[in-house]
Amino acid sequence: MNLELVKKIALPLITLLAIVQIWSTIAGKVDGFPTPYNTYVAAFGGETSEGDEMIGVLTDPFYVNNQDDKGIFWQILASLERVFSGFALAIIVGVPLGLLIGMSKSAHLAFNPYIQILKPVSPLAWLPLLLYIFQDINLTAISTIFVTSIWPIIINTTLGVKSVNQDYLNVAKVLNFSPLEKITKIILPVAVPYIFTGMRLSLGIAWLVIVAAEMLTGGIGIGFWIWDEYNNLNYYSIIIGIILVGLIGFILDIVMGKIADYFDYRKQGRA
Amino acid sequence: MSAKFLNLQNIEKRFAIPGKEGYIAVTNVDLEIKQNEIISIIGHSGCGKSTLLNIISGLDMQSSGTIVLENKHIEGPGPERAVVFQNHSLLPWLTAYQNIELAVKKVMPHLSKSELKERVMKYIEMVNLSHAKDKKPDEISGGMKQRVGIARALSIEPKVLLMDEPFGALDSLTRANLQEHLMRIQESVKNTVIIITHDIDEAVLLSDRVIMMTNGPEATIGEILEVNLERPRDRVSLQSDPEYIRCREAILDFLYKKFAKEDE
């Protein structure tokens, strides 16, 4: 049989066994730390090793008890809504700004220092300020995502514009292209793959930020849920939350990667 | 045939170097080019021949002097002076057909859909590339790319065709093939053509006049050679033609005796 395929399946499984083993060891040493088995039960329902009957977090993800008690699906949906709102705003503002900075040396000089200074600022530093401004959980979370995820979009768009070959611009000059024609027919085809790389990084950051932001703002969302379960002493939920956040982030990254490839002229028509 | 078709007067190009006196690349260039004339500009590297072409195309501005094309001053690039770039400069995300279409659409916006298609196809056929019209630049050879570049430049019916070492990046057999293409097309289109080259045989084979540039800095026109050979020209029989031999020797003499250049 295909040895590569066997390796692809077997090697990750071996790693998984090692992880579960280390986890079990930690659970045995730290009092109250959920074991892998109990965490599995907490996720999918059943009977724990102590004999307690449990309804799994993932067996009924759609329940709604009241405004403050909803299933995991609604928590994740609320987080995704915020992430995509902030991310969309970052694209709407970041791409044109990046085009401008890439095309104009003056704009580069005017904006670049502040981009470099604001880029490394942690979302947690923005949060109190934005909470003070908006006094609203949703707007605060969305604007926090906006200010932390816009930088890779701006920087990569700028990079894309700067990587346009001077020869192509000469073609545009000889044909007397208007600035708009230059952008749509010459610059964007070159810059789009870069822009999508920026968007992919940006979405990754947005998904990182949302968990932290929701822990502080509260209300609803996967970040809030993890923090809430911690306060309720449901430590197994924290582990379930981590795995879910990781899986969703992974899926988001794959989807963004596929979209990016679709718009990359260098990869079109090639499988 | 108008005598004053394209006229260069006293062209000079200085490049500013911070903290130093400017570098004068070319100076004192006076040249009159007749309509339908094919001229080559030849010289060692660094003689400013590409600078001169860029000034004519408008991609670069002269520091002083004037260029007049059909009684109009040239002050920037324009489609009436099409350029065939050394590295073809095809847009890699478009097919050969689309690359030409882009140019025609922009320069002749009044064309109907069928007229547009007809025109693009005409120039693709002119360079014998109908079979490769839907290929992208990455999928065709260097010589084919350059032929698309030539078709793109000709498709917008420029008054002057500017070619910056158009075949310089190609192997010698492909180059010969493209020279044949160019001569055959020129027979039917009858453009004014300015070719930058460093290839002596190419200069003599293709041109009515060969402009020989002195070495830079402060390069200028050294000599102008008239090539009195009938067209169509055949590269094989020319090898023993006394006029061909005279022209070759004149250029050789200029480049390797009067203005020989040591390797730097």
Interface residues (C-beta under 8 A of the other chain):
Chain A: N165 D167 Y168 N170 V171 K173 V174 L175 N176 F177 E181 K185 I186 P189 V190 Y265 R266
Chain B: S57 G58 L59 G76 P77 G78 P79 R81 A82 V83 F85 N87 S89 L91 P92 W93 L102 A103 K106 V107 I156
